[in-house]
Amino acid sequence: MRVTILGAGAYGLALSKVFYRNGNDTTIWTVLKEEEEEMNTTRMNKRYLPDYHIDSGIRITSDMQLAIMNADLIVVAIPVKYIADVILKVKEYYNGCHICIASKGILQDKYVFPYTIVSKMLKANKVGIISGGTFALDIINDEPIGLTIASKNKQTIRIIKTAILHELLRVDVSHDVIGVEMWGAIKNIVAIGCGIIYGLGYLESSRTMFFTKCYKDITNLIYEFKGNKGTAKLYAGIGDLFLTCTSTKSRNYTLGVMLGRNAPSELLEKYINETTIEGYYTLKSFYELIHKKKIKSELIDCLYAILYEGKDVKIILDYLNN
């Protein structure tokens, strides 16, 4: 199978290893000509994975036509805010092949998810999603991982599963596109809250209580958006939530810890401005979205008050004890 990965960031590089290891003819596309030249020369992308060497059999190009003209599967692994611009480039050469979205989040101000952006712009129905609790470095280091494949198209699920399934990578399957995408975005918000609880000095029992309460509340919130409650049990649900909410590798969790420990405002501002913290921006979008739809979420309101209205972080205890 010919697989093209759009995006040469850490996750795109990690996925390229997965697809290539499975015997797929694999290409990485980058928007930057200089990044293409560097990666072809050094077989590395030192900006994202400084110690990882890209297999010599993986093609690297910044030419979109060359990248996708014969592809059987296009994998979208770029930040959500850039998806529309990249898919506009794809549209010119798109051959009707299957698409797998690995990007997580919600487009600010538009309140739409990657699946909707890609499907509408390409007028495509062969679109699927992969999501789950995985860090790029763990994939690169051949750690066993689990992902959820979601699509409304059974053939797309089969194509993605064939291309990615491996003894080190297991999958579960869902047709709940809404639920899978929402879990992939909201878990970053919850991670900030979990970090705050840790930063405030609460021990494992209290942190577990907070995590469990969030898990139940987010499951119910996604159901309000017509997502399936059963999705919470998948790799894209509890799996992704657990990883993001408990690991110090998570930038969202780290921001929460800083808030809980009352870090100086200048340090918080510097961290937010210099680091991609998906949950910070996703929180604003979800806050506006749920109020627009008149859906209640005490968790979202609480975290928004802390991060955007400057309220004392200890108000999170009101949520915990309610």
Residue, then its C-alpha position, 0 to 999 in steps of 0.5 A: m500500500r502507498v501511504t503518504i503522511l502530511g506533516a513532518g512533526a514528531y507524530g508524523l515521523a513516528l507514524s511514518k515508522v509504523f507504516y513503513r515497518n508494516g511494509n507500506d510504500t511510505t512518503i512524508w510531506t513537509v510544507l517547508k522546502e528547507e525541512e525537506e532538504e535537511m531531512n533528506t540530507t541528514r535523515m533526521n528532523k532535529r527540531y522534533l525528534p533530535d535522536y531519531h533517524i528516518d529509514s532510508g526507504i521513506r521518501i521525503t518531499s515538499d511537492m504535494q503533487l508528487a506526495i499524493m498523486n498515487a497514494d492509497l492512503i493519506v494520513v493527516a498529521i498536522p496541527v488543526k489550525y493548519i489543516a484547512d490550508v494544507i487540504l486546500k493544497v491536497k484538493e488540487y491533486y486528490n485522487g479519491c483515495h482513503i484519508c486517515i486523520a491523526s490530528k486532534g483538536i477543534l478549530q478555534d472560532k469555527y468550532v469544527f473538528p478535523y473530520t468535518i474540515v477534511s470531508k467537506m473541503l475534499k467532498a470525500n466520504k473515505v475519511g477515518i480517524i486514529s486516536g489514542g493514548t500515544f506519545a511519538l517518542d514511545i512509538i519510535n521506541d517500539e513500545p506497545i500502544g493502542l489506537t482507536i480507528a473511527s470512520k463512517n466508512k467500513q472500507t476506510i476502517r479496513i484500509i487503515k487497519t491493514a496499513i497500521l496493525h502490528e504486534l506492537l500496535r493494537v487497535d479497536v474500532s468505532h463508527d462514532v466519529i463525533g465521540v472519538e474526535m471530542w475525546g481527542a480534544i477535551k482530554n487536553i482540557v481535563a489534563i490541565g485540571c489534573g495538573i492543577i490538583y497535583g500542583l495544589g499538593y493533593l495525593e493519589s486518592s484525591r487525584t484519582m477522585f478528580f480524574t474519575k469525576c472528570y471521566k464521568d462528566i466528559t462522557n456525559l458532555i460528549y453524549e450531549f453532542k450525540g457522541n456514543k457513551g461507549t467510546a469512553k471505554l476505547y483507546a481514544g477515550i479512557g486510554d488517551l485521557f489517562l495518558t494525558c492526565t497523568s504524564t509529566k510529558s504532557r504540556n497540558y498537565t504541566l501547565g496545570v501543575m504550574l497553575g496549582r503551584n502558583a507559578p509567577s504570571e510571567l513564567l506562565e505567560k512565557y510557557i503558554n506563548e512558547t509551547t503548544i498547549e492544545g488544552y489552553y486554546t481548546l478550553k476557550s473554544f469549548y467554553e464558547l461552544i457549550h454556551k452557544k448550544k446552552i449545554k452545561s459543564e461545571l468542569i469547563d466553566c471552572l477551568y475557564a474561570i481559572l485560565y481566562e478570568g484569573k480566578d483562584v485555582k482553588i475554586i477547582l475544589d468546589y468542582l471536586n467536592n460538588 
